[in-house]
């Protein structure tokens, strides 16, 4: 393993960070995956991205009856249906992606347990905008991988933008996601997946 370092957005409490400690990705499920299993994840996403959510999803709550009470109920119902739609499609996509990895690319790090990184040659501000992160709610750290469990994988995360495709469409994108690797370390469309041990070299 080389001595390359990477950025990582985290919601860890920085007071508990120990730069002399060796950390490890989890043996069961990462916080990322645990959040995907929670319906509240989709609700939080809705609150943060309400305008985008309603423009992308079918049920935007635009139906009007002329009755304020009924219109309010329709709006609330459409919101709940959109949240359920986001939750279900996102989770299904993640399971299909991991199924393709397990069957065809078992040496790649699983999205269920990996830590998501990005290259230090990329602006954290621009990267946060690109992936839809409110970076004010996260801390930025720099990590150095030590001992990988699987091959580090640099993937094109735009291939994940396929929630409303059918199974074959999602499966095809998953094959591209795992089967090819972005080589340039300054490509803002890339995400780096890593499983293994690492140290935290800097808190930014």
N, C-alpha and C positions, 0 to 999 in steps of 0.2 A: 504493500500500500504506500502511495506517495504521501508527501507532507502537505498536500493541498488542503486549504481551508474553505469553508462554505458558510453562507449566511443561513439563519433559521429564525422565522418569526415564532414567538412563543408567548403563552400567557402564564408561564411560571413566575413565581414570586422571586424577584432578583435577589432578595435578601438570603434566600436559601441556596443560591448558586455557589458551588465550591470549585474553583478552577484547578484545584489539585486533585480532584476526584475523577475517576473513570466512570462514565455513564454508559448505559446500555439501552438499546431499543427493547421494548417489552417482549416477553415470551408468549403473551396471550393476545391482547388487543391494544392498539394505541388509542390515545385520547381522540384522535381524528376519527377512528372507526367507531368508537363508543358514541361519539356525537352523532354519527350517521345513523346509528340505531335508535336514537332518541327522536321522537316526533317534535320535541321542543326545538331541535336544531332547525327544522323547516320554519317553525314559528318565528324564531329569532331572525332567520334570514329574511322572512317576509317583512318584519318590522324595519330592518336595515335597508331593504331594497324594494319598498312597496311599489314605486313607480315602475321599476324594471320588471318586477314580478308580474304586475297586472298587464304589462305590454307583451310579455312572453307567453303567458298562460291563457288558456282559452276563456276561463270564467273570470272576467275582469270586473264584475259587479256593475256593469253599465246598464243593465235592464232597469227601466223606470215604469212605474204603474200610475204615478200621479198621486199615490197615497203615501205620505211621509212614513207612516208606521210600517207599511209593507215594503217600501223601498229600503228602509233601514234593515229589515229582516233579510231581504234579498242580498244586500251588500255584505252583511255578516255571514250569511250562508256561503256566498261566493268566496269570501276570504277563507273560510274553513275548508272548502273544497279545494281551493288553490294550495293551501298548506298541505293537505293530504296528498294532492297530486305531486307537489314538489318532493315530499317525503318518500312516496312510493317509487316514483321514477328514478330518483337519485340512488336509492338503496338497491333497486333492481339492477341499475347500470353498474354499480360497484361490484355486485356479486357476479355479474357476467364477466366483467374485466378480470376479476380474480380467478374465475373458472378457467378463462383462456390462459392466464399465466400458469396456473397449476398444471393444466394439461399439456401445454406446449412450451412453456418457458420456466420450468421449475427452479432454475438457477437465478432467476430474477427476484429482487426483494418484493414481498407482498405489500400491497397498500394497506393491509390489515394491521401490520406491525411496524412498518418502516417509519422513519423520520423524513419529512419533506424539507429539502434544502434548495438553495439556489446559489449561483456562482457570485463570488465577491466582485467580479468585473461588472455586475449589473447594479444599477441604482436601486436601492431598497424602496425608495419612494415610487419610482416608476413601476417596479415589479409589483408593489402592493396595489397600485391602481389597476394594473393589468389583470391581476387575479381577483379583484374585487374585495380586497382586504381594507378595513378601516385601520390603518397602521397605528393610529393613536391609541387603539385598544390592545396593542401587542407590544412586546419588547423584542428587540433584535439582539441576537447573540451570534457569535462566530464559533463554529465548531471544527474540530479536526478528527476525521475518522481514523480509527486505529486498526481494528481487526474485523473485517467484514464477514458476515455469515453468508451472504450472497453477493453476486456481482452488483456493484453500484450501477444504477440505471438512470440515464438522462433521457427523459421522455418529453414529447410534445403534448403539453396539457390541453391544448385546444381540441385534441381528439376526444376529450371527455365531454365536449359540448354536444351531446347527442341524445339527450333524455327522451325525446319523442320519436325516436326511430323504433323499428321493430327489432326483434331478437337478432336477426341476421345482420342488420345494420350496425347494432351495438357490438356484436361479435367481430365484425370486420374491422371496426375502429380499434377494438381491443387488440386485435392481431397486429395492427399498425403501431399501436402504442408500445407493445412489448417487443415486437419484431424488429423495429428500427430504433436507432439511437441518435439523438442530436449530438454532433461532435463539437460544435463551437461552444466555448464556455461563456460567450457573451450574448447568447440567444435568449431574448426575453420571453420567448414562448416555451422555454424549457422548464421542467421541474426535475430535481435530482432526488431519487429514492435511495435510501440507505438503511441497511439492517446491520447491526453489530455494535461494537463498543466505540466510544469517542470521548474526547475531552472538550470542554468549553474553554476556548482560548481568550475570548474577549466579550465583554458586555458593552453594548453600544447604546 
